[in-house]
Amino acid sequence: FDEVTDDAASSADARSSNCVKTSALRVGATRVAATLDRSPGHARATLSAAGPTVTLDFVQAIPPGARDVQVTLDAKPVTLTPEPGLHDEQAHVSVRLATRPQHVEVSWTGGLEVAPPHETLVPGQTSHGLRVLDFRAARGGWTLQVEGSAGRTYALALLGTPVRHADGARISRHDSSRTVLDVTFPEGTGRATRTIHLTP
């Protein structure tokens, strides 16, 4: 996981929907072009290849606690069982790529994920940002473990199911798809860890 600054609340909107494109991913003698669109509850990949045909394994992480996972390949349903990942479930789709673009879509209901924390640094600067050490589904909710600098308060955005209770942090605001936590570390020196229990 990356690091976060205290402006997580204001930047969460910009990160709630993301698009990444590449046109020069080399697989042997083949160049793969990919467009990945991501928004809460939905992921879409458009994939094509220039060169010899290749088979690509597309893997989409499913947020902890999500249900009703649906996958399509070129608008045709794909039957699969999500596999366990380290912190979430994963949907695997095998795609045979040629020149014609192929579209993989994955959707789900519910679940919760941590908005990638971010901190702006200059070369040589020591990071004092928040780090997400672990996040996983637990009985009745989720468990989040974070590390930060003693005496600091950080804002951390969660996307998905609204969180109503946070044991170990304060909920500063929430709406239908986003919850912002204020995570405070006790006064002291150095870095410290905190475990937060979240329930919807």
N, C-alpha and C positions, 0 to 999 in steps of 0.2 A: 504494500500500500504506500501511497505518497503521503506527503505532509500537508498541513492545513494552516491557514492563518485565521485571525479573528474575523475576517470579512466573509466567512463561509456563508452566512445568512444572505448577504447581498449578492453573492455570486452563484448561489444554488440554482436560481432560475436559468442562468446561462448554461449550466451543466445538465439541466433536466432533459435536454434533447441534444444529441451529438451526432456528427457525421464525420467519418474519416474516409479518405480516398487514397488509393495507390494504383499506379499503372505499370510499375516496373518490378514487381515481385518475381524473382527468377526461381524457377523450379526446373533444374537441368537446362535444356535448350528452350524451354517455354517461359514466356512472360505472362504472369497472371495479373489481371486488373480486378480490383475489388473496391466496392463502395459499401461501407458499413454504416447503417443508420440505427441509432439507439434512442429510445425514449422509455419512460416508465411503462412496464407491462408489455413491451414490444421491441423486437429486434429484427432488422431486415438486412440481408446481404445480397448484393448483386455481383456475380462473379463471371469472368470470361477469361479465355486464354488465347494467346497468339503463339503458334508453334505446335509441336506435337501434343496430342491429347494427353491430359493428366487427370488423375483422380485426387481430389482434395477432401480431406476430412474437416468439416466445419464444426466447431465446438462452441456452443453458446452457454454461458453460465446462467443458471436460473437462481434468482434471489432466495435465500433461506425462508422457508415458510410459504412459498408460492404454491398454487394449485391450478388445476385445469390447464396444464401445459399443452399447447397445440403447435404442431410443426407442419409447414407445407413446403414443397419443392415445386416451383413453377405452378403454384396454385393448387397442386394435388396433395392431399393429406399424406403425411408420413407417419407410419405407426412406429413408435419407439417408446422405450422406458427410460426416463432420465436416470443417469448414473451418478453415484455420489462423487463429489469433488472434495477438496480439502476443507472448504468453507461453505459450499453450496452444492446444488445439483447441476449436472451438465447434460445438455442435449447434443448428441452427436449425429451428424448427417453426412453421408458420403456423397460427394458430387463429382460427376465425370464432366470435365470442362473441355470445351472447344470454343470456337469463335462466337457462337450464339450465346448471349448472356443467360445465366441461370439465376433464379431468384429463390432464396431461402428465407422464410419468415417464421419467427418463433414468437408466440404470445403466451401470456400467463395472467393469472388473477392473483392479487394479493402479494404477499412476500414483502421483504424489507431489505434495502441495501444502503450502504454508506456512500454518500457522494464523495468522490475522490478528493481528499484534502490537498491543499496547494499552498505553497509558501514561495514568495519571490525572494531570491537570494542573488547576491553578486559574487563573483569568483573569490574564493577564500573566506567567505563569511560562514560562520558556524550556524547551523540550523537550531532553532529553539522551538520549532513547530510541533504540532500534535502528530503522533504516529498511531495508526490503527494496528494493533498487534494481532487481534483475533476478533472474528465476528461469526456467529453461528446461531442456528435455531436451537431453542431450548424448550422444555415443556411449558406451554402457555405463552411463549414469546421468544425473545432472543437474548443472547449474552454478548456484550461488547467489551473488549479489553483495549485500553488506550494507554499511551505513554506521553507525558508532557513535562514541561519545566515547572519545578516547584514554585508556588505562589502565583501562577498564571491561570487565567480563565480563557478557554477556547470555545468558539462556536463550531458546531459540527452538524451538518445537514444529513438527514435520513430521507430516503425516497421510497415511496410505496405505502403500505398500510399505515394509517395514522397511529402514532404512539401516544397513549394516554397516560402512562405511568413510566417513570424512569428512576429507578433506585440507584443513586450514585451520581446523578446529574439533574439539572433543572431544565424543564421544557420552556423555552422562551417564546416559541410560537409554533403553530401547526395549522395545516389546512387538509384538504381531502387527499393529498398525495405527498406532502412534505412536512417533516418535523425538524425543527432546529433545536439542538441541545446546547446549553451552556455547561461546559465541563470545567470544574474548578479543582486545582490541585493545592493541597495544604502548603503553607509557608515552609520554607526549608532551603536546601541547596541541591543542585544537580537535577537529575531527572527522576520522575516517579511514575508509577503505574496506577491505574484505577480500573476496576471492573464495574460495569453498569448493566443492570438487569432491566430489560424493556418489555412492556406488555401493552397490547392494543386496547 
